[in-house]
């Protein structure tokens, strides 16, 4: 018979308590105090997040107002000038086109659309519109073709090309009246430089001043000479923006110069051509100074464009109402041409 064995209960071992450091107690106390003081539970503060979001929203509002004020400071004067000197006269022109009013008269009479009816039924209108169309097509098309040819020439590595570029662009900055008067002496059939040069080859100089077709041709030639440098300069900038690697790759493939021009240069100059088409078209439709200096719309109205007719009706004949109606027609033509170019022509441009 064995004696019963006794077992002692096994107790779990626990480590002795560690002393609490001052830093731990302080941080815990601060965290608990901050949590309790903000209405949250200890260890879960909730007041900092809304305060931070509010501060960021205030900073965003201040930054946005600073941007608005900067925009107004920089663009405000230009917008004010546009409103005063462009849009206000445009609205006034619309109003005057419905009035029968002579310049200098203290009274005006409302006539509605009578000025527009007279403009479209006048026998002079067909000639004026034809002159405007011929002048615009010839100057815009000629400037683009000749300007591109001149830009291709000035883009080559030639001696003195910097001087040549300056000489080509110089006529563009000259006064149109001065250019017109200068070329009048050149086109003089008897004593002009052009008549003398044609005489060397046995060619009789045309009567540029008194012949209907030659007078318009004379104005077109002078207009192209004056504005050719501008078109060439813009095209030159476009040519220099074309990467040289493309030309090198085409050269390695054996492409000819004409193929490079047709397949590489012209497509990459599409945005430049589009820009020049708009600017030269608007400038041509509003041309006045050369016509006034060289022909004054003659002979027999063969060089009278729509822009010059507006001048004649308003400042020569004193018919401000009728001239305002013609100006409104010109504005609508410019608007339609610009919208068509932006909506349809721009789609074919490769950027």
Secondary structure, 3 states (H helix, E strand, C coil): CCCCCCCCCCCCCCCCCCCCCHHHHHHHHHHHHHHHHCCCECCECCHHHHHHHHHHHHHHHHHHHHHHHHHHHHHHHHHHHHHHHHHHHHHHHHHHCCEECECCCCCCEECCCHHHHHHHHCHHHHHHHHHHHHHHHHHHHHHHHHHHHHHHHHCCCCCCHHHHHHHHHHHHHCCHHHHHHHHHHHCCCCCCHHHHHHHHCCCCCCCCCCCHHHHHHHHHHHHHHHHHHHHHHHHHHHHHCCCHHHHHHHHHCCCCHHHHHHHHHHHHCHHHHHHHHHHHHHHHHCCCHHHHHHCCCCCCCCCCCHHHHHHHHHHHCCEHHHHHHHHHHHHHHHHHHHHHHHHHHHHHCCC
